[in-house]
Amino acid sequence: MRVQRAQKWSVSGYERNARFVAELGSPLIGILNPVEGERILDVGCGDGFLTEKISEAGATVVGVDTSKDLLDAARARGVSAQEMDGQRLEFVEEFDAVFSNAALHWMPDAGGVAAGVARALKSGGRFVGEFGGHGNVAAIVSAIYGALRINGLQSEFENPWFFPTAEEYGSLLEQHGFRVQEIALLPRPTPLPTGIEGWLETFAEPMLNSIGREKSASVLNTVIQLLEPTLKDRSGNWTADYVRLRFAARKP
């Protein structure tokens, strides 16, 4: 029996182990090109780091997320943030643009996301985003499955991530009425400031919780052993094999 658990976010854990995710997404704001007076939706806003930066252009920005802890952190920045699932957006023709960074791969109902974004946008509105694409953290995913098998747990975890190809996601956007202006996979080897242990603590939380503390310790050690030859350099630094899918599309 497979077990799929929802990701739970810790503000302190995210700040410690994953601040680089939002920082590396900053160039995406240039593609969004927010304009003063626009109304923009940030889907999966997290702690509001990029939401706040978008608002500095003079746009009115609304962030949505499902993590109460991250939403509290976003509101502490002064961000207007609502608890809402990006797969079930409730807005109707309210926004000039929709933005999303490093969140859509946590939303397996990609069709629900695209339909909700299309509904939320005004005519002519744009959808700009970046998230994990095909091949993202492939070595880490393979090591997780290998470690589970080695520990006799191969049937107890379901991959929580949605990592599509550019063709797959572009086609999905077109099916929901968007005109895709640009879309591409971007390999981005990414240094991990707190090593693979910090990454797994933050991003593989559903796996670790689904198998219990005692078993997860053994699996975690096996994952690290499997990844050391490829992702750890001679100085002890870890680099994740990130591949991002970046896109810009427009609602006619």
Disulfide bonds with the S-S distance in Angstrom:
none
